[in-house]
Amino acid sequence: MRNTVKSICTVKVTLQGRLQEDEIMYSLLTNISGQPFEKFISFCFENADVFSLTKSSWPGAGKSNEFIRVMQLLSPYHTNTVHTNHWFCYRVPEGYDIEIYLFTATAESKRIILEQYDSLFYQDKAWDKPEDLCFFQNGRLTVGSVSHERICFLYPQTKEWMALTELCGTWEEVPDEAEEQIKSELHGKQAFIVGGRD
C-alpha cells in the first residue's frame, strides 16, 4: 500500500511557554561534520521519536552495496516506506516517486547513523547510501535536510529545540517554509505520513 503526502494546515507551536501564531524557522548556513555532527545527531535523537532517510534519484540508487548495508543495519528500526512526488524541499515530476524510509529513533539507531555518516551534507562526492536525514517529534517535522542541495531547516516546536541553534553549526532565522512541513502519526511502533503541503 502506498502512502501519499496530503495537505495540512499550519499548526501553532508553543515556544517558551506561549502560543505562536507564526512558526519560527531556522536555516543551516554551513555543513555540520565531525564532532559537531556527533553533537547534532545526539541532540536530535534525544528529542525526536522518528527519523527518515531518502533513496536518492541518482541512477542505480538503492542498488549499491553501501546502500543495502545501511538499510540492513537499520532494518530493525524501519517502520514504514513512503512513496510520494513531494517530500521536504524535494519534488519529482508527475509519474515519478521519491522513496522515503521512516525509522524509530533509539539509542541503537543513533549509533548506526553515527557509524555510517560523518556529515549532514555531501562533502566531496555524492553518497551511495540513503540521504536527506529528517527528524520528527510528536508527529511533526522538526529538522529537515536535503543532503545534495545543502539544505537544512529547523522548525523548533519547543524551547528545547531552540538550543540546537547554539549547539552546532551556523543558523539564521528565515521566513517560514510551511509548505515544506510534513506531519507523521505514530501508532505503537508504526509510523506513517498523514500530511504535508503539496
Secondary structure, DSSP 8 states (H G I E B T S, - for coil): ------B-----EEETTEEESS--EEEE-S--BHHHHHHHHHHHHHH-SEEEEE---STTTT-SHHHHHHHHHHGGGEEEEEEESEETTEE--TT--EEEEEEE--HHHHHHHHHH-SBSS-SSS--SS-EEEEEEETTEEEEEEEGGGTEEEE---SHHHHTHHHHSS-EEEE---GGG-EEEEEETTEEEEEEE--
